[in-house]
Amino acid sequence: MYKLRTILSLLLFTAIFLLPQFTKASAYWMEIHGSGKLKDPVKVQMFYGFIDDLSERHRTTGAEFQEIKNFHFFILTAKGEKMKLELLQKGDHWEGTFTPDKEGVYRILGMNEQQPVLIRSKNPQENVRPIDFMSGAYYVGKYSANDSPAQFLDIILQEKEGIYTISPYRNMKPAEKGTMLRIFNPENWEKNIRVDENHQAVFKPTLPGLYVIRQDWYDNTPGTFQGSPYGKIRYRNNYCLWIN
């Protein structure tokens, strides 16, 4: 059986994990480190960097790195309570900690709605305002599934015998049948799967490493943000897990 050890989450400013080619790509990602034991501190670390032509990840600390301060994080505890998570800059990453006081699933969730409008054209209708969500989970001891959505776009995973069931949500409701999900494997190959009539999708990891499960939704309501007009809002949630 595959076993979760570290949850990572990537939010993409520019095109990333393009299929089938290798390319440089800039990204935010989150790493969650802990022993999995009760009352042992857990570190949540946020990075910015790029993936090179050989699929190696490199950390950077430029202007985009500073934008991490605009992400708002919280922990959904095993008791079902929300706890704000503050991140502080530490060298080449931002870091926050929490201590699990009860066995169960601890969900780490984040949102950034302060990113600038993506200027695609002189025509404002082609410009896009990105709003990104991050999600991950940390497991302590024996636990039961936490299957309640906690943010506008959310993804909840359940694993049994190496097979993962994906339950995506939009606006606290199960995603509609036919909703497209994109899964990127550790070799950065992409697979598209659709949500079925039970509002779920399934996949089985075949390689160790990072898997990114992405849900996008576009709101075609135009507007202006930070002085820049746009034609639509792109909501994106990336749920990533590390398979050992």
C-alpha positions in Angstrom: 0.0 0.0 0.0 1.2 3.5 -0.8 1.7 5.7 2.2 1.4 9.4 2.5 4.4 11.2 4.1 4.6 14.7 2.8 1.9 16.7 1.2 2.9 19.4 -1.3 0.7 21.8 -3.1 1.6 23.8 -6.1 -0.1 26.9 -7.4 0.9 28.0 -10.8 1.6 31.6 -12.0 2.5 30.5 -15.5 2.1 27.3 -17.5 3.5 24.3 -15.7 3.8 20.6 -16.2 3.2 20.9 -20.0 2.5 17.6 -21.8 4.6 16.0 -23.0 7.6 18.3 -23.1 9.9 19.4 -20.3 10.1 23.1 -19.8 11.0 25.7 -17.2 8.0 26.6 -15.1 7.5 28.9 -12.1 5.4 27.8 -9.2 4.4 28.1 -5.6 4.4 25.0 -3.5 3.7 23.9 0.1 5.4 21.2 2.0 4.1 19.7 5.3 6.6 17.9 7.5 5.9 15.9 10.7 6.3 12.6 12.4 2.6 11.7 12.2 2.6 11.4 16.0 0.3 13.1 18.4 1.6 16.3 20.0 4.6 16.4 17.7 4.9 19.9 16.0 4.2 20.0 12.3 5.9 22.4 9.9 4.1 24.0 7.0 6.5 25.5 4.5 5.8 27.6 1.5 8.2 28.0 -1.4 8.5 29.7 -4.8 10.7 28.5 -7.6 10.9 26.8 -11.0 11.2 23.4 -12.5 14.0 23.1 -15.1 14.3 21.1 -18.3 15.4 18.1 -16.3 12.4 18.3 -14.0 14.4 19.4 -11.0 12.9 22.0 -8.7 14.8 25.1 -7.7 13.9 27.6 -5.0 14.0 31.4 -5.7 13.5 34.4 -3.5 12.5 37.2 -5.9 9.4 39.4 -6.1 7.0 36.5 -6.6 8.4 34.8 -3.5 7.4 37.9 -1.5 3.8 37.5 -2.7 3.5 34.5 -0.4 2.5 36.9 2.2 -0.9 37.3 0.4 -1.9 33.7 1.0 -4.2 33.2 3.9 -4.0 29.8 5.5 -6.0 27.9 8.1 -6.0 24.4 9.6 -9.2 22.5 9.7 -8.5 20.4 12.8 -9.5 16.8 13.6 -12.2 18.3 15.8 -13.7 20.2 12.9 -12.5 23.6 14.1 -10.7 26.2 12.0 -7.4 27.6 13.3 -5.6 30.4 11.5 -2.0 29.5 10.4 0.5 32.4 10.3 3.5 32.0 8.0 6.7 33.9 8.6 9.6 34.3 6.2 12.6 32.2 7.0 15.4 32.4 4.4 14.2 30.8 1.2 10.7 29.8 2.5 7.8 30.9 4.6 7.0 28.7 7.6 4.2 28.1 10.1 3.7 25.4 12.7 0.8 23.7 14.5 0.6 20.8 17.0 -2.0 18.1 16.6 -3.7 17.4 19.9 -6.0 14.6 18.8 -5.8 11.7 16.3 -7.4 12.4 13.0 -7.1 14.3 9.7 -5.8 17.9 9.8 -6.5 19.7 6.5 -4.2 22.6 5.6 -6.0 25.1 3.3 -4.9 28.4 1.7 -6.2 31.1 -0.6 -4.7 34.0 -2.5 -7.1 36.5 -4.1 -4.6 39.3 -4.4 -2.7 38.2 -7.5 -2.6 40.7 -10.3 -4.7 40.4 -13.4 -3.1 38.3 -16.2 -2.8 40.7 -19.1 -3.4 38.5 -22.2 -4.3 41.2 -24.7 -5.2 44.9 -25.2 -8.8 43.6 -25.3 -9.8 43.5 -21.6 -12.2 40.6 -22.3 -9.2 38.3 -22.8 -7.5 39.3 -19.5 -7.9 36.9 -16.6 -8.0 37.4 -12.8 -6.6 34.4 -11.0 -7.8 33.3 -7.6 -5.9 30.3 -6.3 -6.5 27.8 -3.5 -4.2 25.4 -1.8 -5.1 22.2 0.0 -3.4 19.3 1.7 -3.9 16.9 4.5 -1.9 15.6 7.5 -2.7 12.3 9.2 -2.2 11.5 12.9 -2.8 8.0 14.2 -6.2 6.4 13.5 -8.6 8.6 11.7 -11.9 8.7 10.0 -12.5 10.5 6.7 -13.1 14.2 6.8 -15.4 14.6 3.8 -16.8 18.1 4.3 -15.7 20.9 1.9 -14.1 23.9 3.6 -13.5 26.5 0.9 -15.0 27.6 -2.4 -13.0 25.2 -4.5 -12.1 22.1 -2.6 -10.8 18.6 -3.2 -11.0 15.7 -0.7 -9.2 12.4 -1.1 -9.9 9.0 0.3 -7.5 6.1 -0.2 -8.2 2.3 -0.1 -5.7 -0.3 -1.2 -3.7 2.1 -3.2 -6.7 3.6 -5.1 -7.6 7.2 -4.5 -11.2 8.5 -4.7 -11.3 12.2 -5.6 -14.3 14.3 -4.4 -14.2 17.8 -5.9 -16.4 20.6 -4.7 -17.4 24.1 -5.9 -19.1 26.5 -3.7 -19.5 23.8 -1.0 -21.5 21.5 -3.4 -20.2 18.4 -5.2 -18.8 19.2 -8.6 -21.1 18.4 -11.5 -20.9 15.2 -13.5 -18.5 15.8 -16.4 -16.3 18.3 -14.5 -12.8 17.8 -15.8 -9.9 17.1 -13.4 -6.3 17.1 -14.5 -3.7 14.9 -12.8 0.0 15.3 -13.3 2.2 12.4 -12.3 5.9 12.6 -11.0 7.2 12.6 -14.6 4.9 15.5 -15.4 2.7 13.6 -17.7 -0.9 14.8 -17.7 -4.1 12.7 -17.5 -7.6 14.2 -17.8 -10.4 12.4 -16.0 -14.1 13.4 -15.6 -16.2 13.4 -12.5 -18.8 10.7 -12.7 -22.5 10.6 -11.8 -21.5 10.1 -8.1 -19.6 13.4 -8.2 -16.3 11.5 -7.9 -13.3 10.3 -9.9 -10.7 7.6 -9.1 -7.1 7.1 -10.0 -4.2 4.8 -9.0 -0.7 6.1 -8.6 1.9 4.0 -10.4 5.1 5.8 -9.5 6.4 7.3 -6.3 6.6 11.1 -6.1 4.4 14.1 -6.5 0.9 14.0 -7.9 -1.0 17.2 -8.6 -4.8 17.0 -8.9 -6.2 20.2 -10.3 -9.7 21.6 -10.6 -10.3 24.8 -12.6 -13.5 26.8 -12.8 -14.1 30.0 -14.8 -16.5 32.8 -13.9 -17.2 34.8 -17.0 -18.2 37.9 -15.1 -16.0 40.9 -16.2 -14.7 43.4 -13.7 -11.7 45.4 -12.6 -9.1 44.5 -10.0 -6.2 46.7 -8.8 -7.0 49.1 -11.7 -6.8 46.4 -14.4 -9.9 45.2 -16.3 -10.5 41.5 -16.9 -13.1 39.4 -18.8 -13.2 36.5 -16.4 -12.0 35.0 -13.1 -10.1 31.7 -13.1 -10.5 29.8 -9.9 -8.0 27.0 -9.4 -7.4 24.5 -6.7 -4.4 22.2 -6.6 -4.3 19.2 -4.3 -1.0 17.4 -4.3 0.2 14.4 -2.5 3.5 12.7 -2.2 3.5 9.0 -2.7 6.4 7.1 -1.0 
